[in-house]
Amino acid sequence: MNLKFQISNFKFFTYLFLFLLIFTGQAFAELTVDANHSHVKIDFFYHGSTMSVRGVSDPGVDLIIKLASPDGHEVLKQKGKVAGVLWMNVGTLKLENAPGVYFLHSTKKVEDILSSEEMERHSIGYPALAKHIQMSPVSNEEEKTKWFNEFVRFKENSRLYSTSTGKISLTEKDGKGNYYILTEWPYQVPPGTYTVTAYAVKDRKVVETAQTNITVEQVGVVKTLANMAKNNGVLYGIISIVAALGAGFGVGLIFRKGGGAH
């Protein structure tokens, strides 16, 4: 009798669940994310690459894709005129919780699809990043905003920060949404582990996230020279001088031959 009661209860809750799922219009997100290069190798001929990110999402949601490095420590040199004449370093600005690399792509403007609270919770967008990053020394919020904007401008010029809107391609097949974006992966991105996070957004909230990692690693001669520069600076310096002298000698020979031909 007890077993029959348990089976009846199980069937009742199963049917109730299906009823709610079908008639209330609720659906479970199926967000996935995948990068075409999970392991980027920096060799002697490396000059950057492209990075594609794709995945599956529920139809009808907006998407945000963030490629970022872990939060870290950054230093900016403040320049100013000394004695009203010479431009020199007049101070050092320290930033904490600042990602060295930050690429953000979205189907629509972030501020149009997310509340400010959600942006801050997930560090999405420059305004949220400005609140997330700690900066010193600064005397007030106005000064912090000024130097944060300078920091972002420096990072964008270094091709380590960027944002875009509307570049994510969306298609629908078999009742599922498919997204895809092809982005530039600049050679300036240093070795390290980077996180790709996809956010599904609905009703100005993040309803689902998915993550994958990208590893950037030096290999071959580049790795050997980098290790040498770090662990044996004297030997690295000698090799650098010999290489520079050899390059100069080679250029001199080329010009000498060119002059002799006239």
N, C-alpha and C positions, 0 to 999 in steps of 0.2 A: 504493500500500500504506500509506504514511504517512497519507494523507488518510482512508482507511477506519479506521485506528487512532484518529485524532482524533475521528471521528464516533462510533465505538463508545464511546470514553471519555466523550464529552459525554452520550450517551444513558444510560450507566451512572450517572453522577453526578446526572443529572436524575431518574432513577427512584429513586435512593437518597434524594435530597432529598424527593421526594414521599412515599416510604415513611416517613421520619422525621417528616415533617409530619403525616401521617395517624395513624400508629400510636403516636407518643409523646405525642400530645395537645398538642403545642406549637402556638402560634398567634401571629401577629404582630399587635401592637396597632394599632388604627386610630383613635387618639384625635384628635379635632378640637375646636376651641373657636371660638365666635363670639359677639360682643356685639351687641345690637340697636342700640346707640348708639356708634359708633366715634368720633363727633365731637360733643361736647356744647358747645353755644353758650350762653354766659352773656350775656343781654341785660337790658334794663331791667326786664322782667317775669319774670325767672327766679327760681323759688323751689324749685329742686331737681327731681328727676325720679325715674323708676324705671329700673333696668337689668336686662335679662334676659340670661342667658348660657346658651347651649345648644351641644350638639355630639353627636358619635357616639363610642362607646367599645366595647370588647369586653365582652360579657356576663360577669357574674361578678366584675367588679372593683369595688372601692370607689373613690370619687372625692373629690378635694379641689379646691376652686376658691379661688384667692387673687387678690384685686385689690389691688395695692399700688403706691405711688409709689417712685421710686428712693431708695436710702439717702441720707440727708442729715444736716444738723447741726441739733440742737434745743437750746434753752436753757430751763431751769426756774429760777425764782426760789425760793430757800429762805426760808421765813418762820419767825420765832421771836419770843419775847417778849424785849424789851429792858428791862432793869432789872426784870423780872418783871411789867411792866405793859402796855407797848405792843407790839402785833404789828407787826413791820417786816420788810423784806427783810434777811436776815442773811448771804446768800451766793448764789452762782450755780452751778448744776449744768449741766455741758455734756455733751451726748450726741452721739456720732458713730455713723455707720452705722445711723441710726434712720429708718425710713420715716415720712414725714409722714402717710400714709394706709395703712391695713392692714385689709382685710376678708377674713375667712376663713370658708369654708363647707365642710362635709364631710358625707358620707352617714352616718358614724358618728363617735364621739369619736376625735379624731386619735390620742390616746395608745393607743387600743385597736386601731388598724389600722396604725400605723407604729412602728418601733423608734426609740429616742431618737437613734440615730446618723443615721437617715434624716431625722428631724425637724430636726436641727441642720444637716445637709447642705443642706437646701432652705429653711431658715428658716421652718418650718411650726409654728405654735403659739406662744403666749406664752413658754413655758419656753425654746424654741429662740431666740426673739427676744431674750430676756434675755441669753443668752450671746453673741449676735451683736452687740448694741449695746455700745459702749464708753462708759463713764461716768466723769467726773472732776469734782471730787475726791471719792473715796470711800475709806474706810480699810480696809474689809473686804467680804467677800461678803454678809454680813448687811445692811450698810448699802446696798449696791448693790441687793439684792432689795427692800428697803424703798422706795427711791426709784424703782426700776423699776415697782413696783406703783402708786405715786403717779402716775407718768408715764402708765401705761395707763389709770388711772381718769380722769385729765385728758383724755386722747384720746377715751375712750369718752363722757364727758360732752360733749365737743365734736363728737361724732358722726363722728369720723374713724377710729376703731378699732371693730371689732365682730367677733364670731364667732358661728357658728350650727351646729347639728347636726341632720341629718334633714330639711332643707328642700329638698334636691335631689330632684327628681322623676325616677324611672328607669322607662323602658319598653323593651320589646324588640320588634323588628320585623325580619323577614327575616334573622334570625340576628345582628342587630346591636343593641347597646344604645344607647338615646337618653336623654340627660339634659337637664334644664332647671331653671333656678332664676330666680325674679324677686325682686330685691332693691331696697331703697330706695337712691337716689343723693342724698345730702343736699346742700343748697345750700352747706354749709360747705366742701365739697371745693374747693380752690383751683385755678386754672388750672395746667395742666401735662400731662405725658404719663404715663399709668398703664398698667401691664402686667397683663393677665388671664392667669393661668397655671392650666391644668387638669392635675391629676396623677392618673394611673391607678395604683391601689395594689393589690398582691396579695402575700400571704405576708409582710406587714409591710415591703414594699419598694416604692419608686416604680419602676414598670416602663415608664412612658411619660409624656411631658409634651407639651403643646401650648400655644402662646401667641398672643395677639393684643393690640393696643394700643388704648387709649382716649385721645383728645385732648380736653382741656377748655380752651376758649378764650373770652376776653371779646370781645364784638363790639359794634358800634354806640356808643351814648352811654356805656355802661359802660367800654368800652375807651378811649374818648377821655378820660374823666374819670380813669381809672387812669393813663394815660400822662401826663396833666397833673399829677397828684399826684406822680408820680415825677420828671418832668423840669422842671416849672415850679410849684414849691410856692407861690410868692407869688400867682400868678394863680388857682391852685386855691383858696387860702385866701380870696381876695376873693370869688370866685364862691360859695363855701360860706357866707360871711357874708351876702351879698346874698340867697341862697336862704333862709337861716334867718330873715332879717328879713322877707322876703316871706311865708314861711309863717306867721310870728307875726302879721303884719298881717292876713292872710286869716282866721286863727282869731279875731282880735279883732273883725273885721267880723261874723263869724257869731254870736258871742256878743252883740254889740251889737244885732244884728237880733233875736235871740231875746229879749233883755231888753225891747226896745221893743214886743214883741207882747203882753206881759202887762199 
